[in-house]
Amino acid sequence: MTAEDLSFLPAALQAGVRPGTHGGVWHLSQAPDVVAALAAAGRLILGLDIRDYAADGTFVETSWSSYTGTDVGEARDRALEALRQPALPGEWVLITW
């Protein structure tokens, strides 16, 4: 993913990303704003994976939600609902769109 791929996001959200191959990884505190911005830009949120990073940069990833429909608004709402669940197993979110 290049910086150009995220140019439609606000600067603060662009600055907070850890680029990935099929999306980006944001801190949990930014994830709802990222989901909303992606949907506002017409991007379909396909899934969320929660990551827990160790000090050495390795991580454990837990598949948290997925969406197989075609409605951008419904995908956004499902992703936001998943992010509101208690006791997420990490502080970082891979958002795939």
C-alpha positions in Angstrom: 0.0 0.0 0.0 1.3 3.4 -0.9 0.6 6.8 0.7 -1.4 7.6 -2.4 -3.8 4.8 -1.6 -4.8 6.6 1.6 -4.9 10.1 0.2 -8.6 10.3 0.7 -8.3 9.9 4.5 -7.7 12.8 6.8 -4.0 13.5 7.5 -4.2 12.3 11.1 -5.6 8.9 10.0 -3.0 8.6 7.3 -0.3 9.3 9.8 -1.5 6.7 12.2 -1.5 3.7 9.8 0.9 0.8 9.8 0.6 -0.2 6.1 -0.4 -3.8 5.3 -0.9 -5.7 2.1 -4.7 -5.9 2.1 -5.6 -2.9 4.2 -4.0 -0.9 7.0 -3.5 -1.3 10.7 -4.6 1.4 13.1 -4.6 1.8 16.8 -8.0 0.9 18.3 -8.6 4.5 19.3 -8.5 5.6 15.6 -10.3 2.5 14.1 -13.9 3.9 14.3 -12.9 7.1 12.5 -11.0 5.1 9.9 -14.0 2.9 9.3 -16.3 5.9 8.9 -13.9 7.7 6.6 -13.4 4.6 4.4 -17.2 4.2 4.1 -17.7 7.9 3.4 -15.2 7.4 0.5 -17.2 4.5 -0.8 -14.9 1.8 0.4 -16.5 -1.5 1.4 -15.2 -2.7 4.8 -14.6 -6.5 4.3 -13.1 -7.4 7.6 -11.5 -6.5 10.9 -8.6 -8.4 12.6 -7.5 -7.4 16.1 -3.8 -7.5 16.7 -1.8 -7.7 19.9 1.8 -6.6 19.3 4.8 -7.7 21.4 7.7 -5.5 22.2 9.8 -7.1 19.4 7.1 -6.2 16.7 5.7 -9.7 16.4 1.9 -10.0 16.8 -1.0 -12.3 17.4 -3.9 -11.6 15.1 -7.5 -12.6 15.8 -10.1 -12.5 13.1 -12.8 -10.3 14.5 -15.5 -9.6 11.9 -16.1 -10.1 8.2 -18.7 -8.8 5.7 -19.6 -10.5 2.4 -22.4 -8.2 1.2 -22.2 -5.2 -1.1 -23.7 -2.4 0.9 -21.1 0.1 2.1 -23.3 1.5 4.9 -24.2 -1.9 6.3 -20.5 -3.0 6.2 -19.6 0.2 8.1 -22.3 -0.4 10.7 -21.2 -4.0 11.2 -17.5 -3.0 11.6 -18.4 -0.3 14.1 -20.5 -2.7 16.1 -17.6 -5.2 16.2 -15.3 -2.5 17.4 -17.7 -1.8 20.3 -17.5 -5.3 21.7 -16.0 -5.6 25.2 -12.5 -7.1 25.8 -11.0 -6.9 22.3 -7.9 -9.2 22.2 -5.5 -6.4 21.3 -5.0 -2.7 20.7 -4.5 -2.6 17.0 -7.0 -3.3 14.1 -6.2 -4.5 10.6 -9.0 -3.0 8.5 -9.5 -4.7 5.1 -11.4 -3.1 2.4 
